[in-house]
Every structure is written in structure tokens, then in C-alpha cells.
Amino acid sequence: MKEYAPAKINLFLDVIRKREDGYHDLGTVFQTIDAGDTVEATLREDGEICLTYNEPQNYPLESDLVFKAAKALKEFAKTSLGADIHLTKVMPLGAGLGGGSADAAATLRLLNNLWHLDLPFETLESIGARLGADVPFLVRGGTAFAEGIGERLTFVDPLELPEDAALLIATPLDSVPTKDAYAGVPKSGPDRWEQYKAAWKVREAALAADNSANPSVKPLFLQPESYFNAFEVSVFPTHPLVAEMKEKFLALGAECALMSGSGASVFGFFKSRDDAEKAATAMKSISRYQAVTKFWHR
């Protein structure tokens, strides 16, 4: 049995406040993309959880989110079954694309089916919340507003890029430790996030009413002002390769470009796949990962 693990980007990301427990309240828009790893599993009757990879990983098994997800689901379901799990890893580490969280979410879906547990998404999301802030969203994927540390989700109608448009994801020859990104990020309070949500509702209402009668209402991807990431303030000064990559996107014709998550990946929208592929070729020497793709949803 096999499960795809689509990664994510953040179309908007603001840091609202630091909480007393040391975590931060965020306001973000998650969007899954058609790029990701693959998780496969076969049933074991002896209850053991075994995990293998397409290539060696530079971290201990016990810290792997796939392994943790399998253990957490087994404990929750109180099942005597186990699984041989194989992770085909293609997404980069430390990239702001939620690759590890996507793998954990895919593992929850996969074993839910393999073990015939029939648990609803809401239960899998609750289990996933204990594994990482991005996991609950990635259990279901699509387009969603997320608040708190990312666990309070409001799913919205899935976004689609125009038919001819393409999304380019590129990860520079750098990685950004999450603690570094949070160290200098400004805490903006709730106003910008609330204004963004209100503007989204106005735009969606206008588009639903009659887009042809509202020519000033453009699709989201055509509005550079719709994209924001507070972590660019803290990441760009100390990780110039990330800042340079964003500048390169824009110089190569991206309609807009933004860092995803706490870095280091940058994404940009292009009016055609050909334009995106040309930009990818131009940035190949400064990238450790690239994908020309679109949004993904079930």
C-alpha cells in the first residue's frame, strides 16, 4: 500500500505574539503543492514497526516523524498490528516545505487504511498535532487558514492556478534552523492577520458574485501584495543566499516570489510553465532542490 506525501508552502505567514509557553501564535495560509515524498507499507502481524529509506538519512530512527507517527497511531488505536514502512525521500530537509510533517501525515493516512482503523480526518489531525505544528493541516491538505501554532484550521475552497500558470519551488544551497528564524522575527500583533482574512473574504465574495463584472478583482496569484512572510525580516540578513534567490525569482519574471515557512525555500508564480522551467534552469547551479509544479488538493 502506498501514500503520497505532498509538501506545503505558506502563501501568508505572520507571527502575532510569543506565548507564555514559549511557542508563538501565528496567522498563516497553508497550501499543498504537487511535490512530495512517498510512503509505502506492508502489514506485520507481530506488532513491530520497521522503517527503511531509499537512501540513508542523517538522523536517528527514533527522531523520524514517520516512525513517531506510526508509534503514535498504534498506541492510540491499541492495535496489535505492525508495519514494514519504506520512505522514498525526495524533499529537502530544513527547507520550509513541511516535508517531514507531510511524511508523518501520509503515514497516519496510510496506516489508518492498512490497519482498517477507519478513523476520521479529525482524529488523525489530533494525533498529528502532537508530532508537529504542520502535521494536522497536511493530514488533509488543500488550502487552509491556520492559527495558534498552526493547529487551529479553517479549510477554504481549494485554490487553483490559472491553467497556463506554473509554480516554481527552489531551495538554495543553505538551510535555516527554525530557532534562528524565530530569534529575530518581529511580533506584529493581530491587526495585519485580521485585515488579511477580511480582504480574502471580500475578494472571494466578489469573484463568486461575478468576476467579469469586477475586473479589478484578480486571482490571488496575480496580486503580489497578497503574499507576506514575517520571517523574511529575520532570515534574509543572516542567510543572504535565501534573499538572493528571491531577487533572482523576480529578475527571471516571476509574478511574485516569497520565502516559504521559516526558510530556506522560495516559491514564485509564472504565467507559463515554459517561463517557470527557464527560470529553474537559470537557478539550477544555486539550488539544492527544484520543482516546477502546481497546487495539490484531494
N, C-alpha and C positions, 0 to 999 in steps of 0.2 A: 504494500500500500504506500502511496506517495502523496506528499502535500507540498504545494508551492508556498514560499515564504516571501511575499512581496514586501519590499522596503518602503520607507516613507520619506517625504520631505515636509518641511514646515512652511506653509505659504505666508504665515504671520506668526511672530513669536515675540511676546513682551514679558518682561519679568516685573511683576506687580509689587511684590514685597517679600522680605525674608521673614519666615515664621519663627515662632519661639522654639520649635523642634529642630531648627537648623535648616529645614528644607525651604524652598521658595514657591510662592504661589505664582503660577504662570497663566497667561492667556495665549492660546495658540490655535492655529488651524492645521490639522493633520491632513495629509493627502497621500494615499498609497500610490506607488508607481509600478509600472510593469518591468521590474528588475528585482531580482532576489535570489535567495538560495533555495535548495530543495531538501526536504527531509523525507526519508523513507523508513519504514518499519515493518518488521515481521513479528508475529506473535511468539512469545515464550511462555511455556506452561509452568516454569519453575520460579517465576516471580522476579527474576533478575532483570536489571536494566543495563544494557551494554550499548556503548556509543562508539562508533568509528567515524572516520573522516575521509574525504577524498585526498586530503594531504595533511600532514601534521600541523597541529595548532600550537601556538606559543603560550598556552595557559593550561593549568591542571584541570583534569576532568571534573572535579568537584565544583569548580567555578563556572563551568559551562552552563549557559542558560537552557540549552536543550536538555541536559541531564537534570538540572534543577526542576524544569517544567515537568518532566516525566515523573520524577520523585514526588513532586507536589500533587500531581493529579492522582497518582497511585495511592498516596496517603489519604487524599480527600475521598476517593471512591471506595477505599478499603477493599481493593481487589487483590486477588492472589496472582493475577496475571503479570507478565513482564513483557519486554520487547527488546529485540535487536534493532537499534536505530543507526542509520547512516546519514550523515550530514554532508551534502555536497556544497561546499562553501565557495562562493564567488565574490560576495560583497566584502568591501574592505573594513578593517577594524578602525575605530576612532575616527569615523567619517561623518557622524551626524545624520546617518540614514536609517538608524534603528535596525541594523542588520541582525544583531544578536537577539534583540527583542522580537523581531519578526520570526526568527527561528524558534524561539520559545512559544510564540503564539501558534505557529504552524504545528509544533509538537503537541500542544494541547488539543488542537482540532484533530490531528492525525490519530492520537491515542484514544480520544473520545470515540472515534469511529472503530478503530481496531479492537478496542475492548468492549464495544457495544454498550457504552455508558449512556448515550442519548442525553447528555447534559446540554442545556440551552446555552446560547452565547453568553447570557448574563452571568451564568455560573463560571464559565471558563474565564470571563473577564475578571471576575472577583478573585479567582485563583491567580490569574496573571498579574494582578495588582501587587501581589506580594513579591513578584520577581523583578519588576521594573516599571517605571512610570509610563513607558510607551507600550507595554505589552497589552493592556486592556484594549486600546484602540486597534492594535494590529491583529487581535483575535478576529475582528470583523472586517476592518479595513474600509476603504471608501473615502468619504470626506466627512470630517467631524470637527466641531469646536471642542476644545479641551481646556479645563480649568483646574484649580487646585495644583497638584503636582503632575497633572495630566490624567488623573483617574476619573474626573467628572466629565463625562462625554455627552455631547449633543450631536447626533448624526443628522446630516442635512442631505438634500438631494445631491447625488454624485455629480461632481464637476466633470466636464468633458472638454478637451481641447478641440478647437476647430479641426475639421477633417484633414486639412493640409499641414497643420502646425505640428511641431515636434518639441519634445523636452530633452534637453541635454543635461546629464549629470556628470560632473568631473570632480575627482578628488585629487588635490595637489600632493606633491611629494612632502607631506607634512601630516601630522596628527595633532589634535588639540585635546589635552586632558580636560575632562569636564570641570575639575576643581579650578583649573586656570581660567576657564571661561567665566565661571561664576564669581571669581575673586574680584574682578573689576567691573562687573556689569552694573549699570545704573538700575535702581529700583524706581519705576516710574509712577507707581500708584495705579488706580483702576481706570482713570479717565480715557487714556488712549485706547485701551481694550474695549471699553463700553462704546466709545464712538465708532470703533471699527465694526463691532457687531451691529450697531444701529445702521451704519452705512450699507452693510451687507444686506440687511433686510429690505432697505429702500431699493437697492439695485435689483434684488431678486423679485420684488413686487412689480417693479417697472418692466422687467423682462417678461414676467408672467402675464402682465396686462397686454402688452403689445410692443414687442421690440421695434417693429417697423415704425411705430408712431413715436418712439423715443430714441432717435438716432444718437443722442448724447450718452445713452447708456450702453457702454461697451462691455463685451465679455471680460471676465476677470483678468484673463491673461494679457489683455491689451492695456491694462491700467497699471503702469509702474508704481503709482502711488498706493496701490493696494497691497504691496509687499513690504514687510518690515521684519527685521530681526535685531533685537536689542543686543545680542551677543556680538554683533559686528563691532560694537564700540570697544568691547574688552578684548576681542580676539585679534582684530586687524593690526593694532600697534605691536603686538608681540609675535604675531605669525604673519609676516609680510607676504609669504607665498600664497596665503589664502586671499588677502586683499588684492594681490596682483592678478590672481586668477579671475576674481570678479571683474576687474577692469578689463581683462582680456576678453571675457564673455561679451561685454558691451562693445568693445572695439571691433569684435568679429560679427556684430549685427544682431545680438540678442535684443528682443523687445524689452526685456528686463532681466535682471540677474540678482540672486540672493544667496547668502550662505544658508545652509540647512542646519537646524538644530544648533548645537554648540560647536559645530565645525567638525572636520575641515572642508567637507564637500560644498560645492557651489552648483546651483542649477540655474538654467536660463531657458526662456521660451523663444523659439524661432518660427518664423512664418512658414517655413517649409522644412521637410526632412532633409532635403539636399543642403540647405543652409546649415542645419544643425550638424550634419556629417562633415561638412567642410570645416566648421569650427572645431569639431572633435579632432580632425586630422591636424589642424594647426596647433592644438594644445596637447597632442599625444606625448610629446617629449617632456612636458611638465606635469603629467598626470600619472597617478598610480592606479586609477580606475576611471572608466568612462562608460556611459550607456546613452544611446540615443533611443528614446522611448516615448511613452505616453502615460496618462494616468491609468490606474487599475482599480476596478471595483468588481464585486461579485455580480 
